[in-house]
Amino acid sequence: MLVNTQKLKGRRVEKGLTIRELAKKMDISAQSAHRKLNDDTGTYLTLPEVESLIRILDIDNPREYFLCL
């Protein structure tokens, strides 16, 4: 899955959430959220995490943020 990290970061900022706050809502560590949301090599979002992000960030068009190959 490809993630538009800049668009996702922009949406997080629009919603007024820090990485730590978002991680807490996703029930993952802040370190893990940072790695996953910054597209670090070898660290990927799971489908439940993507679904959680869509819900938490109130994303209307997930295809703008996430692309499944």
Secondary structure by P-SEA (a helix, b strand, c coil): cccaaaaaaaaaaaacccaaaaaaaacccaaaaaaaaaccccccccaaaaaaaaaaacccccccccccc
